[in-house]
Amino acid sequence: MTTPTTAKALYDTLISPNESDSNLEAANVVDGLFFIGRALFRLAKAVEALKPTTTTEADND
């Protein structure tokens, strides 16, 4: 496998022509990780909103 072939294989693996990023360019691994991170942040905020805001005596047991 030559260097240009290796580079092309890596590029084809890390870029998805079937998905687009926010700039409507072919999405890559970084875009995927960004969207996963953003989803986890939103999930954490939703879980945080479900937490009780007051402590009762039963919670202290």
trRosetta pair geometry for C-beta under 8 A, 3 or more apart (Angstrom, degrees):
i j d omega theta_ij theta_ji phi_ij phi_ji
1 5 5.0 -132 -167 93 79 124
1 6 5.3 98 141 -63 115 89
1 9 7.5 -27 -164 -5 135 145
2 5 4.7 91 56 11 76 106
2 6 6.9 -139 98 -7 37 89
3 6 5.6 -54 -143 36 32 112
3 7 6.2 32 158 -18 66 105
4 7 5.6 -52 -144 38 32 112
4 8 6.2 34 156 -20 65 106
5 8 5.7 -53 -147 37 30 112
5 9 6.3 33 153 -21 64 105
6 9 5.7 -54 -148 35 31 112
6 10 6.4 29 154 -16 65 105
7 10 5.8 -55 -148 38 31 110
7 11 6.2 33 153 -20 65 108
8 11 5.6 -53 -145 38 31 113
8 12 6.1 30 157 -18 65 108
9 12 5.9 -55 -145 38 28 110
9 13 6.4 28 154 -21 62 109
10 13 5.7 -59 -149 36 30 112
10 14 6.2 8 162 -4 67 114
11 14 6.3 -70 -141 46 25 97
11 15 5.8 -6 172 6 67 120
12 15 6.7 -63 -121 50 21 92
14 28 5.5 25 149 -155 87 94
14 29 5.1 -56 -155 -20 90 109
15 26 5.0 45 -179 129 104 127
15 27 7.4 150 -156 84 57 41
15 28 5.2 -32 -99 -96 64 86
16 19 4.5 26 105 30 125 100
16 26 6.2 179 75 -178 43 90
16 27 5.0 -17 57 68 103 91
16 28 7.2 175 12 -88 77 33
17 26 5.0 -39 -98 -120 52 121
19 26 7.3 81 74 -162 61 55
19 27 3.9 -38 104 22 104 134
19 31 7.6 174 121 106 119 137
20 23 8.0 -134 174 73 92 48
20 24 4.9 -6 -174 -139 133 45
20 25 6.6 129 -152 57 78 25
20 26 6.9 -63 -106 -101 56 25
20 27 5.9 168 -148 -39 4 93
21 24 7.2 -96 66 -24 58 13
21 25 5.4 -15 39 58 105 80
21 26 7.6 23 -5 97 94 21
21 27 4.8 137 -53 -99 80 74
21 28 7.5 -22 -51 15 129 71
21 31 4.3 -111 -100 -116 111 143
22 31 7.9 -171 -3 -134 78 111
27 31 4.3 -118 -155 79 88 148
27 32 6.5 97 158 -49 118 81
28 31 5.4 105 51 8 57 101
28 32 7.4 -112 110 -2 35 93
29 32 5.5 -56 -152 37 36 114
29 33 6.3 33 153 -17 69 105
30 33 5.8 -55 -146 39 31 109
30 34 6.3 37 152 -24 64 105
31 34 5.6 -53 -149 33 31 115
31 35 6.5 26 156 -15 65 105
32 35 6.0 -58 -149 37 30 106
32 36 6.4 30 153 -17 65 107
33 36 5.6 -53 -145 38 33 113
33 37 6.2 36 155 -20 66 106
34 37 5.8 -57 -149 37 28 112
34 38 6.3 27 154 -18 64 107
35 38 5.6 -50 -143 37 33 112
35 39 6.3 35 155 -20 64 105
36 39 5.8 -56 -149 37 30 111
36 40 6.4 29 153 -18 64 106
37 40 5.7 -55 -148 36 31 110
37 41 6.4 34 153 -21 65 105
38 41 5.6 -51 -149 34 32 114
38 42 6.5 30 154 -15 64 105
39 42 5.8 -54 -148 39 32 110
39 43 6.3 35 152 -21 65 106
40 43 5.5 -52 -145 37 33 114
40 44 6.3 37 154 -21 65 103
41 44 5.7 -53 -150 34 30 112
41 45 6.6 31 151 -18 63 104
42 45 5.6 -52 -149 35 34 113
42 46 6.4 35 152 -20 65 104
43 46 5.7 -54 -149 35 33 112
43 47 6.4 31 154 -17 66 105
44 47 5.8 -54 -146 38 31 109
44 48 6.2 37 153 -23 64 107
45 48 5.5 -53 -146 36 30 116
45 49 6.5 34 153 -23 63 104
46 49 5.7 -52 -152 31 32 113
46 50 6.9 30 150 -19 61 105
47 50 5.7 -57 -157 32 36 113
47 51 7.3 55 146 -39 63 90
48 51 5.8 -34 -162 0 39 117
52 55 7.6 123 112 -80 117 43
52 59 7.5 -139 76 -85 146 145
55 59 5.0 -121 -158 70 75 142
55 60 6.9 74 167 -53 112 90
56 59 5.0 109 55 -3 68 100
56 60 7.7 -131 100 -6 46 86
57 60 5.7 -53 -160 27 42 114
57 61 7.6 54 146 -34 64 92
58 61 6.0 -39 -164 7 43 116
